[in-house]
């Protein structure tokens, strides 16, 4: 028995199949993401208006790319929270 090569090929294939089964099988137990509710036309217009005004504000303050994304996100969030549309 000494000096004979160990057959690693079938063991590698078995491990690969078992790993693939665990990964793919685990996906079946994950909850599916719920679809976002459809926005009304008034809400959609309010968000677009907030984005436009916040972009103009960021440009006026000369806030550049990496910081402008965070500024825009925060500005739009605050604008929508402070000015709720009537439903």
Secondary structure as UniProt FT lines:
FT   TURN            2..3
FT   HELIX           9..27
FT   TURN            28..29
FT   HELIX           41..60
FT   TURN            61..62
FT   HELIX           65..82
//
